[in-house]
Amino acid sequence: MEVNGYKIEPGADLTGANLEGAHLSGQRQDFAEVELADLTGANLSGACLSGACLSGATLTGATLTNADLSNVDLSNAELSKADLSNANLTGAD
């Protein structure tokens, strides 16, 4: 899958990627690095992001309902107005 010119695939390094408004709902995202990425308004509902590094990422207004965010590094991430309803945050930083 390609979003805004970035290949979304297992192991993809999306550090600093502009994924604003991306529709990634229900996807299993096996990428390790999403650090400093812009996911403003992205739809990640039901996505599996377990173990991903979202440090410093912008998730303003993102939809993360029912997402698996277990063991995700969210340090310094911007989460204002993000919808984390029923998200699994077990072990998340």
PDB file of N, CA, C and O in Angstrom:
ATOM      1  N   MET A   1       0.846  -1.170   0.000  1.00  0.00           N
ATOM      2  CA  MET A   1       0.000   0.000   0.000  1.00  0.00           C
ATOM      3  C   MET A   1       0.895   1.237   0.000  1.00  0.00           C
ATOM      4  O   MET A   1       1.955   1.247   0.625  1.00  0.00           O
ATOM      5  N   GLU A   2       0.467   2.256  -0.692  1.00  0.00           N
ATOM      6  CA  GLU A   2       1.203   3.517  -0.723  1.00  0.00           C
ATOM      7  C   GLU A   2       0.285   4.648  -0.264  1.00  0.00           C
ATOM      8  O   GLU A   2      -0.857   4.757  -0.710  1.00  0.00           O
ATOM      9  N   VAL A   3       0.806   5.486   0.634  1.00  0.00           N
ATOM     10  CA  VAL A   3       0.059   6.624   1.170  1.00  0.00           C
ATOM     11  C   VAL A   3       0.950   7.849   1.098  1.00  0.00           C
ATOM     12  O   VAL A   3       2.049   7.860   1.654  1.00  0.00           O
ATOM     13  N   ASN A   4       0.482   8.871   0.419  1.00  0.00           N
ATOM     14  CA  ASN A   4       1.232  10.125   0.292  1.00  0.00           C
ATOM     15  C   ASN A   4       2.670   9.905  -0.179  1.00  0.00           C
ATOM     16  O   ASN A   4       3.584  10.612   0.245  1.00  0.00           O
ATOM     17  N   GLY A   5       2.861   8.930  -1.048  1.00  0.00           N
ATOM     18  CA  GLY A   5       4.187   8.657  -1.587  1.00  0.00           C
ATOM     19  C   GLY A   5       5.053   7.752  -0.726  1.00  0.00           C
ATOM     20  O   GLY A   5       6.199   7.480  -1.086  1.00  0.00           O
ATOM     21  N   TYR A   6       4.530   7.274   0.415  1.00  0.00           N
ATOM     22  CA  TYR A   6       5.278   6.392   1.307  1.00  0.00           C
ATOM     23  C   TYR A   6       4.730   4.982   1.189  1.00  0.00           C
ATOM     24  O   TYR A   6       3.516   4.782   1.241  1.00  0.00           O
ATOM     25  N   LYS A   7       5.611   4.002   1.030  1.00  0.00           N
ATOM     26  CA  LYS A   7       5.199   2.604   0.990  1.00  0.00           C
ATOM     27  C   LYS A   7       4.945   2.130   2.404  1.00  0.00           C
ATOM     28  O   LYS A   7       5.824   2.188   3.264  1.00  0.00           O
ATOM     29  N   ILE A   8       3.726   1.659   2.635  1.00  0.00           N
ATOM     30  CA  ILE A   8       3.341   1.121   3.928  1.00  0.00           C
ATOM     31  C   ILE A   8       3.468  -0.388   3.807  1.00  0.00           C
ATOM     32  O   ILE A   8       2.611  -1.049   3.219  1.00  0.00           O
ATOM     33  N   GLU A   9       4.540  -0.923   4.365  1.00  0.00           N
ATOM     34  CA  GLU A   9       4.803  -2.349   4.262  1.00  0.00           C
ATOM     35  C   GLU A   9       5.568  -2.796   5.497  1.00  0.00           C
ATOM     36  O   GLU A   9       6.121  -1.962   6.214  1.00  0.00           O
ATOM     37  N   PRO A  10       5.609  -4.112   5.760  1.00  0.00           N
ATOM     38  CA  PRO A  10       6.347  -4.594   6.929  1.00  0.00           C
ATOM     39  C   PRO A  10       7.784  -4.097   6.936  1.00  0.00           C
ATOM     40  O   PRO A  10       8.489  -4.153   5.929  1.00  0.00           O
ATOM     41  N   GLY A  11       8.195  -3.610   8.100  1.00  0.00           N
ATOM     42  CA  GLY A  11       9.552  -3.135   8.278  1.00  0.00           C
ATOM     43  C   GLY A  11       9.836  -1.750   7.726  1.00  0.00           C
ATOM     44  O   GLY A  11      10.976  -1.290   7.783  1.00  0.00           O
ATOM     45  N   ALA A  12       8.825  -1.074   7.191  1.00  0.00           N
ATOM     46  CA  ALA A  12       9.033   0.255   6.603  1.00  0.00           C
ATOM     47  C   ALA A  12       9.477   1.250   7.674  1.00  0.00           C
ATOM     48  O   ALA A  12       8.958   1.251   8.791  1.00  0.00           O
ATOM     49  N   ASP A  13      10.425   2.079   7.324  1.00  0.00           N
ATOM     50  CA  ASP A  13      10.879   3.149   8.212  1.00  0.00           C
ATOM     51  C   ASP A  13      10.158   4.420   7.767  1.00  0.00           C
ATOM     52  O   ASP A  13      10.483   5.004   6.734  1.00  0.00           O
ATOM     53  N   LEU A  14       9.182   4.834   8.557  1.00  0.00           N
ATOM     54  CA  LEU A  14       8.365   5.996   8.229  1.00  0.00           C
ATOM     55  C   LEU A  14       8.705   7.190   9.118  1.00  0.00           C
ATOM     56  O   LEU A  14       7.861   8.049   9.372  1.00  0.00           O
ATOM     57  N   THR A  15       9.939   7.233   9.581  1.00  0.00           N
ATOM     58  CA  THR A  15      10.396   8.333  10.420  1.00  0.00           C
ATOM     59  C   THR A  15      10.191   9.653   9.684  1.00  0.00           C
ATOM     60  O   THR A  15      10.702   9.842   8.580  1.00  0.00           O
ATOM     61  N   GLY A  16       9.441  10.565  10.301  1.00  0.00           N
ATOM     62  CA  GLY A  16       9.202  11.887   9.728  1.00  0.00           C
ATOM     63  C   GLY A  16       8.244  11.913   8.546  1.00  0.00           C
ATOM     64  O   GLY A  16       8.091  12.951   7.902  1.00  0.00           O
ATOM     65  N   ALA A  17       7.598  10.798   8.250  1.00  0.00           N
ATOM     66  CA  ALA A  17       6.685  10.723   7.098  1.00  0.00           C
ATOM     67  C   ALA A  17       5.448  11.596   7.300  1.00  0.00           C
ATOM     68  O   ALA A  17       4.967  11.744   8.423  1.00  0.00           O
ATOM     69  N   ASN A  18       4.939  12.168   6.221  1.00  0.00           N
ATOM     70  CA  ASN A  18       3.691  12.923   6.259  1.00  0.00           C
ATOM     71  C   ASN A  18       2.571  11.978   5.856  1.00  0.00           C
ATOM     72  O   ASN A  18       2.356  11.720   4.672  1.00  0.00           O
ATOM     73  N   LEU A  19       1.860  11.465   6.857  1.00  0.00           N
ATOM     74  CA  LEU A  19       0.741  10.553   6.631  1.00  0.00           C
ATOM     75  C   LEU A  19      -0.560  11.196   7.085  1.00  0.00           C
ATOM     76  O   LEU A  19      -1.497  10.516   7.504  1.00  0.00           O
ATOM     77  N   GLU A  20      -0.597  12.509   6.994  1.00  0.00           N
ATOM     78  CA  GLU A  20      -1.768  13.273   7.414  1.00  0.00           C
ATOM     79  C   GLU A  20      -3.002  12.791   6.658  1.00  0.00           C
ATOM     80  O   GLU A  20      -3.014  12.721   5.429  1.00  0.00           O
ATOM     81  N   GLY A  21      -4.049  12.457   7.434  1.00  0.00           N
ATOM     82  CA  GLY A  21      -5.313  12.031   6.850  1.00  0.00           C
ATOM     83  C   GLY A  21      -5.312  10.636   6.254  1.00  0.00           C
ATOM     84  O   GLY A  21      -6.267  10.257   5.576  1.00  0.00           O
ATOM     85  N   ALA A  22      -4.259   9.861   6.493  1.00  0.00           N
ATOM     86  CA  ALA A  22      -4.171   8.505   5.928  1.00  0.00           C
ATOM     87  C   ALA A  22      -5.287   7.617   6.473  1.00  0.00           C
ATOM     88  O   ALA A  22      -5.690   7.754   7.628  1.00  0.00           O
ATOM     89  N   HIS A  23      -5.775   6.721   5.647  1.00  0.00           N
ATOM     90  CA  HIS A  23      -6.811   5.753   6.040  1.00  0.00           C
ATOM     91  C   HIS A  23      -6.150   4.393   6.161  1.00  0.00           C
ATOM     92  O   HIS A  23      -5.955   3.685   5.173  1.00  0.00           O
ATOM     93  N   LEU A  24      -5.808   4.043   7.397  1.00  0.00           N
ATOM     94  CA  LEU A  24      -5.130   2.787   7.674  1.00  0.00           C
ATOM     95  C   LEU A  24      -5.935   1.942   8.659  1.00  0.00           C
ATOM     96  O   LEU A  24      -5.365   1.135   9.393  1.00  0.00           O
ATOM     97  N   SER A  25      -7.247   2.119   8.679  1.00  0.00           N
ATOM     98  CA  SER A  25      -8.094   1.399   9.630  1.00  0.00           C
ATOM     99  C   SER A  25      -8.055  -0.098   9.357  1.00  0.00           C
ATOM    100  O   SER A  25      -8.070  -0.543   8.209  1.00  0.00           O
ATOM    101  N   GLY A  26      -8.006  -0.863  10.447  1.00  0.00           N
ATOM    102  CA  GLY A  26      -8.036  -2.312  10.372  1.00  0.00           C
ATOM    103  C   GLY A  26      -6.772  -2.957   9.833  1.00  0.00           C
ATOM    104  O   GLY A  26      -6.733  -4.174   9.650  1.00  0.00           O
ATOM    105  N   GLN A  27      -5.757  -2.182   9.579  1.00  0.00           N
ATOM    106  CA  GLN A  27      -4.520  -2.721   9.007  1.00  0.00           C
ATOM    107  C   GLN A  27      -3.586  -3.211  10.106  1.00  0.00           C
ATOM    108  O   GLN A  27      -3.576  -2.677  11.215  1.00  0.00           O
ATOM    109  N   ARG A  28      -2.816  -4.220   9.785  1.00  0.00           N
ATOM    110  CA  ARG A  28      -1.728  -4.632  10.664  1.00  0.00           C
ATOM    111  C   ARG A  28      -0.500  -3.917  10.149  1.00  0.00           C
ATOM    112  O   ARG A  28      -0.009  -4.208   9.058  1.00  0.00           O
ATOM    113  N   GLN A  29      -0.014  -2.995  10.927  1.00  0.00           N
ATOM    114  CA  GLN A  29       1.121  -2.172  10.502  1.00  0.00           C
ATOM    115  C   GLN A  29       2.387  -2.657  11.189  1.00  0.00           C
ATOM    116  O   GLN A  29       2.671  -2.278  12.325  1.00  0.00           O
ATOM    117  N   ASP A  30       3.134  -3.483  10.504  1.00  0.00           N
ATOM    118  CA  ASP A  30       4.353  -4.044  11.065  1.00  0.00           C
ATOM    119  C   ASP A  30       5.564  -3.182  10.763  1.00  0.00           C
ATOM    120  O   ASP A  30       6.629  -3.698  10.424  1.00  0.00           O
ATOM    121  N   PHE A  31       5.408  -1.870  10.886  1.00  0.00           N
ATOM    122  CA  PHE A  31       6.573  -1.017  10.715  1.00  0.00           C
ATOM    123  C   PHE A  31       7.119  -0.677  12.090  1.00  0.00           C
ATOM    124  O   PHE A  31       6.362  -0.515  13.047  1.00  0.00           O
ATOM    125  N   ALA A  32       8.402  -0.574  12.180  1.00  0.00           N
ATOM    126  CA  ALA A  32       9.024  -0.354  13.474  1.00  0.00           C
ATOM    127  C   ALA A  32       9.186   1.126  13.800  1.00  0.00           C
ATOM    128  O   ALA A  32       9.112   1.510  14.967  1.00  0.00           O
ATOM    129  N   GLU A  33       9.401   1.945  12.809  1.00  0.00           N
ATOM    130  CA  GLU A  33       9.697   3.358  13.052  1.00  0.00           C
ATOM    131  C   GLU A  33       8.667   4.291  12.412  1.00  0.00           C
ATOM    132  O   GLU A  33       8.524   4.341  11.190  1.00  0.00           O
ATOM    133  N   VAL A  34       7.967   5.015  13.252  1.00  0.00           N
ATOM    134  CA  VAL A  34       7.027   6.037  12.799  1.00  0.00           C
ATOM    135  C   VAL A  34       7.316   7.308  13.592  1.00  0.00           C
ATOM    136  O   VAL A  34       6.477   8.201  13.717  1.00  0.00           O
ATOM    137  N   GLU A  35       8.527   7.351  14.118  1.00  0.00           N
ATOM    138  CA  GLU A  35       8.972   8.461  14.950  1.00  0.00           C
ATOM    139  C   GLU A  35       8.886   9.773  14.183  1.00  0.00           C
ATOM    140  O   GLU A  35       9.296   9.864  13.026  1.00  0.00           O
ATOM    141  N   LEU A  36       8.345  10.788  14.851  1.00  0.00           N
ATOM    142  CA  LEU A  36       8.208  12.144  14.307  1.00  0.00           C
ATOM    143  C   LEU A  36       7.295  12.225  13.082  1.00  0.00           C
ATOM    144  O   LEU A  36       7.279  13.253  12.404  1.00  0.00           O
ATOM    145  N   ALA A  37       6.546  11.184  12.785  1.00  0.00           N
ATOM    146  CA  ALA A  37       5.633  11.192  11.632  1.00  0.00           C
ATOM    147  C   ALA A  37       4.414  12.070  11.916  1.00  0.00           C
ATOM    148  O   ALA A  37       4.015  12.241  13.068  1.00  0.00           O
ATOM    149  N   ASP A  38       3.841  12.613  10.871  1.00  0.00           N
ATOM    150  CA  ASP A  38       2.630  13.421  10.985  1.00  0.00           C
ATOM    151  C   ASP A  38       1.443  12.558  10.585  1.00  0.00           C
ATOM    152  O   ASP A  38       1.233  12.261   9.408  1.00  0.00           O
ATOM    153  N   LEU A  39       0.665  12.160  11.600  1.00  0.00           N
ATOM    154  CA  LEU A  39      -0.532  11.343  11.391  1.00  0.00           C
ATOM    155  C   LEU A  39      -1.772  12.144  11.781  1.00  0.00           C
ATOM    156  O   LEU A  39      -2.765  11.573  12.232  1.00  0.00           O
ATOM    157  N   THR A  40      -1.717  13.453  11.610  1.00  0.00           N
ATOM    158  CA  THR A  40      -2.845  14.328  11.932  1.00  0.00           C
ATOM    159  C   THR A  40      -4.093  13.857  11.189  1.00  0.00           C
ATOM    160  O   THR A  40      -4.086  13.727   9.965  1.00  0.00           O
ATOM    161  N   GLY A  41      -5.157  13.605  11.937  1.00  0.00           N
ATOM    162  CA  GLY A  41      -6.426  13.219  11.339  1.00  0.00           C
ATOM    163  C   GLY A  41      -6.438  11.854  10.681  1.00  0.00           C
ATOM    164  O   GLY A  41      -7.390  11.522   9.974  1.00  0.00           O
ATOM    165  N   ALA A  42      -5.400  11.054  10.897  1.00  0.00           N
ATOM    166  CA  ALA A  42      -5.353   9.722  10.281  1.00  0.00           C
ATOM    167  C   ALA A  42      -6.381   8.800  10.922  1.00  0.00           C
ATOM    168  O   ALA A  42      -6.696   8.938  12.104  1.00  0.00           O
ATOM    169  N   ASN A  43      -6.900   7.864  10.142  1.00  0.00           N
ATOM    170  CA  ASN A  43      -7.827   6.865  10.648  1.00  0.00           C
ATOM    171  C   ASN A  43      -7.064   5.562  10.833  1.00  0.00           C
ATOM    172  O   ASN A  43      -6.736   4.873   9.867  1.00  0.00           O
ATOM    173  N   LEU A  44      -6.788   5.238  12.090  1.00  0.00           N
ATOM    174  CA  LEU A  44      -6.069   4.020  12.445  1.00  0.00           C
ATOM    175  C   LEU A  44      -6.949   3.122  13.307  1.00  0.00           C
ATOM    176  O   LEU A  44      -6.439   2.308  14.076  1.00  0.00           O
ATOM    177  N   SER A  45      -8.268   3.266  13.184  1.00  0.00           N
ATOM    178  CA  SER A  45      -9.176   2.474  14.006  1.00  0.00           C
ATOM    179  C   SER A  45      -8.998   0.990  13.698  1.00  0.00           C
ATOM    180  O   SER A  45      -8.996   0.569  12.541  1.00  0.00           O
ATOM    181  N   GLY A  46      -8.848   0.211  14.770  1.00  0.00           N
ATOM    182  CA  GLY A  46      -8.688  -1.228  14.641  1.00  0.00           C
ATOM    183  C   GLY A  46      -7.334  -1.672  14.125  1.00  0.00           C
ATOM    184  O   GLY A  46      -7.124  -2.865  13.905  1.00  0.00           O
ATOM    185  N   ALA A  47      -6.419  -0.751  13.928  1.00  0.00           N
ATOM    186  CA  ALA A  47      -5.087  -1.109  13.414  1.00  0.00           C
ATOM    187  C   ALA A  47      -4.240  -1.731  14.515  1.00  0.00           C
ATOM    188  O   ALA A  47      -4.414  -1.422  15.693  1.00  0.00           O
ATOM    189  N   CYS A  48      -3.334  -2.598  14.130  1.00  0.00           N
ATOM    190  CA  CYS A  48      -2.385  -3.195  15.065  1.00  0.00           C
ATOM    191  C   CYS A  48      -1.049  -2.482  14.897  1.00  0.00           C
ATOM    192  O   CYS A  48      -0.367  -2.637  13.884  1.00  0.00           O
ATOM    193  N   LEU A  49      -0.692  -1.701  15.908  1.00  0.00           N
ATOM    194  CA  LEU A  49       0.570  -0.962  15.895  1.00  0.00           C
ATOM    195  C   LEU A  49       1.487  -1.451  17.016  1.00  0.00           C
ATOM    196  O   LEU A  49       2.432  -0.758  17.393  1.00  0.00           O
ATOM    197  N   SER A  50       1.213  -2.625  17.539  1.00  0.00           N
ATOM    198  CA  SER A  50       1.934  -3.161  18.679  1.00  0.00           C
ATOM    199  C   SER A  50       3.445  -3.081  18.490  1.00  0.00           C
ATOM    200  O   SER A  50       3.986  -3.549  17.488  1.00  0.00           O
ATOM    201  N   GLY A  51       4.119  -2.476  19.475  1.00  0.00           N
ATOM    202  CA  GLY A  51       5.564  -2.377  19.484  1.00  0.00           C
ATOM    203  C   GLY A  51       6.162  -1.279  18.623  1.00  0.00           C
ATOM    204  O   GLY A  51       7.384  -1.140  18.570  1.00  0.00           O
ATOM    205  N   ALA A  52       5.334  -0.499  17.948  1.00  0.00           N
ATOM    206  CA  ALA A  52       5.846   0.560  17.067  1.00  0.00           C
ATOM    207  C   ALA A  52       6.424   1.716  17.876  1.00  0.00           C
ATOM    208  O   ALA A  52       6.055   1.921  19.033  1.00  0.00           O
ATOM    209  N   CYS A  53       7.321   2.460  17.269  1.00  0.00           N
ATOM    210  CA  CYS A  53       7.876   3.661  17.882  1.00  0.00           C
ATOM    211  C   CYS A  53       7.170   4.867  17.278  1.00  0.00           C
ATOM    212  O   CYS A  53       7.410   5.219  16.123  1.00  0.00           O
ATOM    213  N   LEU A  54       6.299   5.498  18.061  1.00  0.00           N
ATOM    214  CA  LEU A  54       5.581   6.701  17.646  1.00  0.00           C
ATOM    215  C   LEU A  54       6.087   7.915  18.427  1.00  0.00           C
ATOM    216  O   LEU A  54       5.372   8.906  18.574  1.00  0.00           O
ATOM    217  N   SER A  55       7.292   7.833  18.914  1.00  0.00           N
ATOM    218  CA  SER A  55       7.883   8.909  19.699  1.00  0.00           C
ATOM    219  C   SER A  55       7.915  10.201  18.887  1.00  0.00           C
ATOM    220  O   SER A  55       8.431  10.239  17.771  1.00  0.00           O
ATOM    221  N   GLY A  56       7.353  11.257  19.471  1.00  0.00           N
ATOM    222  CA  GLY A  56       7.349  12.559  18.812  1.00  0.00           C
ATOM    223  C   GLY A  56       6.394  12.674  17.633  1.00  0.00           C
ATOM    224  O   GLY A  56       6.382  13.698  16.950  1.00  0.00           O
ATOM    225  N   ALA A  57       5.592  11.642  17.382  1.00  0.00           N
ATOM    226  CA  ALA A  57       4.642  11.674  16.265  1.00  0.00           C
ATOM    227  C   ALA A  57       3.487  12.623  16.562  1.00  0.00           C
ATOM    228  O   ALA A  57       3.133  12.830  17.723  1.00  0.00           O
ATOM    229  N   THR A  58       2.910  13.188  15.536  1.00  0.00           N
ATOM    230  CA  THR A  58       1.741  14.048  15.672  1.00  0.00           C
ATOM    231  C   THR A  58       0.516  13.234  15.315  1.00  0.00           C
ATOM    232  O   THR A  58       0.332  12.830  14.167  1.00  0.00           O
ATOM    233  N   LEU A  59      -0.332  12.994  16.328  1.00  0.00           N
ATOM    234  CA  LEU A  59      -1.554  12.211  16.158  1.00  0.00           C
ATOM    235  C   LEU A  59      -2.774  13.068  16.476  1.00  0.00           C
ATOM    236  O   LEU A  59      -3.809  12.544  16.885  1.00  0.00           O
ATOM    237  N   THR A  60      -2.662  14.366  16.293  1.00  0.00           N
ATOM    238  CA  THR A  60      -3.743  15.293  16.584  1.00  0.00           C
ATOM    239  C   THR A  60      -4.979  14.918  15.775  1.00  0.00           C
ATOM    240  O   THR A  60      -4.930  14.844  14.547  1.00  0.00           O
ATOM    241  N   GLY A  61      -6.092  14.682  16.476  1.00  0.00           N
ATOM    242  CA  GLY A  61      -7.348  14.361  15.804  1.00  0.00           C
ATOM    243  C   GLY A  61      -7.378  12.999  15.139  1.00  0.00           C
ATOM    244  O   GLY A  61      -8.301  12.707  14.379  1.00  0.00           O
ATOM    245  N   ALA A  62      -6.382  12.154  15.408  1.00  0.00           N
ATOM    246  CA  ALA A  62      -6.361  10.819  14.799  1.00  0.00           C
ATOM    247  C   ALA A  62      -7.404   9.922  15.456  1.00  0.00           C
ATOM    248  O   ALA A  62      -7.722  10.084  16.634  1.00  0.00           O
ATOM    249  N   THR A  63      -7.925   8.987  14.694  1.00  0.00           N
ATOM    250  CA  THR A  63      -8.874   8.010  15.208  1.00  0.00           C
ATOM    251  C   THR A  63      -8.132   6.712  15.457  1.00  0.00           C
ATOM    252  O   THR A  63      -7.647   6.068  14.526  1.00  0.00           O
ATOM    253  N   LEU A  64      -8.049   6.334  16.731  1.00  0.00           N
ATOM    254  CA  LEU A  64      -7.332   5.125  17.139  1.00  0.00           C
ATOM    255  C   LEU A  64      -8.258   4.189  17.910  1.00  0.00           C
ATOM    256  O   LEU A  64      -7.790   3.407  18.738  1.00  0.00           O
ATOM    257  N   THR A  65      -9.552   4.255  17.652  1.00  0.00           N
ATOM    258  CA  THR A  65     -10.506   3.409  18.359  1.00  0.00           C
ATOM    259  C   THR A  65     -10.219   1.944  18.068  1.00  0.00           C
ATOM    260  O   THR A  65      -9.967   1.559  16.926  1.00  0.00           O
ATOM    261  N   ASN A  66     -10.262   1.134  19.121  1.00  0.00           N
ATOM    262  CA  ASN A  66     -10.033  -0.315  19.029  1.00  0.00           C
ATOM    263  C   ASN A  66      -8.662  -0.672  18.459  1.00  0.00           C
ATOM    264  O   ASN A  66      -8.460  -1.811  18.038  1.00  0.00           O
ATOM    265  N   ALA A  67      -7.723   0.258  18.435  1.00  0.00           N
ATOM    266  CA  ALA A  67      -6.381  -0.024  17.916  1.00  0.00           C
ATOM    267  C   ALA A  67      -5.551  -0.754  18.966  1.00  0.00           C
ATOM    268  O   ALA A  67      -5.735  -0.547  20.166  1.00  0.00           O
ATOM    269  N   ASP A  68      -4.648  -1.599  18.516  1.00  0.00           N
ATOM    270  CA  ASP A  68      -3.714  -2.276  19.410  1.00  0.00           C
ATOM    271  C   ASP A  68      -2.446  -1.436  19.491  1.00  0.00           C
ATOM    272  O   ASP A  68      -1.620  -1.447  18.578  1.00  0.00           O
ATOM    273  N   LEU A  69      -2.306  -0.714  20.587  1.00  0.00           N
ATOM    274  CA  LEU A  69      -1.148   0.141  20.830  1.00  0.00           C
ATOM    275  C   LEU A  69      -0.295  -0.434  21.957  1.00  0.00           C
ATOM    276  O   LEU A  69       0.431   0.298  22.630  1.00  0.00           O
ATOM    277  N   SER A  70      -0.385  -1.739  22.157  1.00  0.00           N
ATOM    278  CA  SER A  70       0.377  -2.364  23.231  1.00  0.00           C
ATOM    279  C   SER A  70       1.875  -2.218  22.965  1.00  0.00           C
ATOM    280  O   SER A  70       2.356  -2.419  21.850  1.00  0.00           O
ATOM    281  N   ASN A  71       2.585  -1.864  24.021  1.00  0.00           N
ATOM    282  CA  ASN A  71       4.049  -1.699  23.975  1.00  0.00           C
ATOM    283  C   ASN A  71       4.519  -0.651  22.969  1.00  0.00           C
ATOM    284  O   ASN A  71       5.653  -0.715  22.495  1.00  0.00           O
ATOM    285  N   VAL A  72       3.661   0.310  22.639  1.00  0.00           N
ATOM    286  CA  VAL A  72       4.021   1.386  21.707  1.00  0.00           C
ATOM    287  C   VAL A  72       4.721   2.508  22.468  1.00  0.00           C
ATOM    288  O   VAL A  72       4.327   2.852  23.583  1.00  0.00           O
ATOM    289  N   ASP A  73       5.748   3.067  21.866  1.00  0.00           N
ATOM    290  CA  ASP A  73       6.447   4.214  22.449  1.00  0.00           C
ATOM    291  C   ASP A  73       5.758   5.480  21.958  1.00  0.00           C
ATOM    292  O   ASP A  73       5.913   5.877  20.803  1.00  0.00           O
ATOM    293  N   LEU A  74       4.993   6.111  22.852  1.00  0.00           N
ATOM    294  CA  LEU A  74       4.273   7.344  22.538  1.00  0.00           C
ATOM    295  C   LEU A  74       4.915   8.548  23.224  1.00  0.00           C
ATOM    296  O   LEU A  74       4.282   9.595  23.356  1.00  0.00           O
ATOM    297  N   SER A  75       6.167   8.407  23.662  1.00  0.00           N
ATOM    298  CA  SER A  75       6.809   9.511  24.368  1.00  0.00           C
ATOM    299  C   SER A  75       6.901  10.738  23.461  1.00  0.00           C
ATOM    300  O   SER A  75       7.305  10.649  22.302  1.00  0.00           O
ATOM    301  N   ASN A  76       6.524  11.861  24.013  1.00  0.00           N
ATOM    302  CA  ASN A  76       6.520  13.151  23.312  1.00  0.00           C
ATOM    303  C   ASN A  76       5.595  13.203  22.088  1.00  0.00           C
ATOM    304  O   ASN A  76       5.717  14.106  21.261  1.00  0.00           O
ATOM    305  N   ALA A  77       4.680  12.246  21.972  1.00  0.00           N
ATOM    306  CA  ALA A  77       3.705  12.270  20.869  1.00  0.00           C
ATOM    307  C   ALA A  77       2.611  13.290  21.186  1.00  0.00           C
ATOM    308  O   ALA A  77       2.254  13.477  22.349  1.00  0.00           O
ATOM    309  N   GLU A  78       2.087  13.936  20.171  1.00  0.00           N
ATOM    310  CA  GLU A  78       0.988  14.899  20.313  1.00  0.00           C
ATOM    311  C   GLU A  78      -0.314  14.141  20.076  1.00  0.00           C
ATOM    312  O   GLU A  78      -0.587  13.686  18.966  1.00  0.00           O
ATOM    313  N   LEU A  79      -1.111  14.013  21.132  1.00  0.00           N
ATOM    314  CA  LEU A  79      -2.344  13.226  21.068  1.00  0.00           C
ATOM    315  C   LEU A  79      -3.599  14.058  21.297  1.00  0.00           C
ATOM    316  O   LEU A  79      -4.660  13.497  21.570  1.00  0.00           O
ATOM    317  N   SER A  80      -3.504  15.392  21.192  1.00  0.00           N
ATOM    318  CA  SER A  80      -4.683  16.215  21.449  1.00  0.00           C
ATOM    319  C   SER A  80      -5.791  15.873  20.459  1.00  0.00           C
ATOM    320  O   SER A  80      -5.564  15.741  19.257  1.00  0.00           O
ATOM    321  N   LYS A  81      -6.984  15.735  20.999  1.00  0.00           N
ATOM    322  CA  LYS A  81      -8.199  15.421  20.242  1.00  0.00           C
ATOM    323  C   LYS A  81      -8.148  14.061  19.536  1.00  0.00           C
ATOM    324  O   LYS A  81      -8.988  13.781  18.681  1.00  0.00           O
ATOM    325  N   ALA A  82      -7.174  13.217  19.882  1.00  0.00           N
ATOM    326  CA  ALA A  82      -7.128  11.858  19.323  1.00  0.00           C
ATOM    327  C   ALA A  82      -8.176  11.012  20.032  1.00  0.00           C
ATOM    328  O   ALA A  82      -8.380  11.163  21.236  1.00  0.00           O
ATOM    329  N   ASP A  83      -8.836  10.133  19.307  1.00  0.00           N
ATOM    330  CA  ASP A  83      -9.848   9.244  19.870  1.00  0.00           C
ATOM    331  C   ASP A  83      -9.199   7.893  20.138  1.00  0.00           C
ATOM    332  O   ASP A  83      -8.911   7.130  19.215  1.00  0.00           O
ATOM    333  N   LEU A  84      -8.973   7.614  21.422  1.00  0.00           N
ATOM    334  CA  LEU A  84      -8.346   6.362  21.847  1.00  0.00           C
ATOM    335  C   LEU A  84      -9.356   5.405  22.488  1.00  0.00           C
ATOM    336  O   LEU A  84      -8.974   4.534  23.270  1.00  0.00           O
ATOM    337  N   SER A  85     -10.631   5.563  22.164  1.00  0.00           N
ATOM    338  CA  SER A  85     -11.679   4.731  22.741  1.00  0.00           C
ATOM    339  C   SER A  85     -11.395   3.257  22.487  1.00  0.00           C
ATOM    340  O   SER A  85     -11.168   2.843  21.351  1.00  0.00           O
ATOM    341  N   ASN A  86     -11.413   2.473  23.558  1.00  0.00           N
ATOM    342  CA  ASN A  86     -11.213   1.025  23.507  1.00  0.00           C
ATOM    343  C   ASN A  86      -9.874   0.596  22.926  1.00  0.00           C
ATOM    344  O   ASN A  86      -9.718  -0.558  22.528  1.00  0.00           O
ATOM    345  N   ALA A  87      -8.904   1.505  22.871  1.00  0.00           N
ATOM    346  CA  ALA A  87      -7.567   1.144  22.373  1.00  0.00           C
ATOM    347  C   ALA A  87      -6.846   0.340  23.448  1.00  0.00           C
ATOM    348  O   ALA A  87      -7.024   0.593  24.640  1.00  0.00           O
ATOM    349  N   ASN A  88      -6.042  -0.616  23.034  1.00  0.00           N
ATOM    350  CA  ASN A  88      -5.228  -1.402  23.949  1.00  0.00           C
ATOM    351  C   ASN A  88      -3.908  -0.663  24.146  1.00  0.00           C
ATOM    352  O   ASN A  88      -3.078  -0.604  23.239  1.00  0.00           O
ATOM    353  N   LEU A  89      -3.725  -0.101  25.336  1.00  0.00           N
ATOM    354  CA  LEU A  89      -2.528   0.667  25.669  1.00  0.00           C
ATOM    355  C   LEU A  89      -1.628  -0.070  26.660  1.00  0.00           C
ATOM    356  O   LEU A  89      -0.788   0.547  27.314  1.00  0.00           O
ATOM    357  N   THR A  90      -1.802  -1.389  26.772  1.00  0.00           N
ATOM    358  CA  THR A  90      -1.024  -2.185  27.689  1.00  0.00           C
ATOM    359  C   THR A  90       0.476  -2.039  27.408  1.00  0.00           C
ATOM    360  O   THR A  90       0.930  -2.321  26.299  1.00  0.00           O
ATOM    361  N   GLY A  91       1.225  -1.609  28.389  1.00  0.00           N
ATOM    362  CA  GLY A  91       2.668  -1.485  28.261  1.00  0.00           C
ATOM    363  C   GLY A  91       3.136  -0.302  27.422  1.00  0.00           C
ATOM    364  O   GLY A  91       4.331  -0.159  27.168  1.00  0.00           O
ATOM    365  N   ALA A  92       2.196   0.555  26.986  1.00  0.00           N
ATOM    366  CA  ALA A  92       2.578   1.727  26.174  1.00  0.00           C
ATOM    367  C   ALA A  92       3.268   2.758  27.040  1.00  0.00           C
ATOM    368  O   ALA A  92       2.952   2.897  28.222  1.00  0.00           O
ATOM    369  N   ASP A  93       4.211   3.481  26.455  1.00  0.00           N
ATOM    370  CA  ASP A  93       4.927   4.541  27.161  1.00  0.00           C
ATOM    371  C   ASP A  93       4.288   5.859  26.740  1.00  0.00           C
ATOM    372  O   ASP A  93       4.709   6.922  27.195  1.00  0.00           O
TER     373      ASP A  93
END
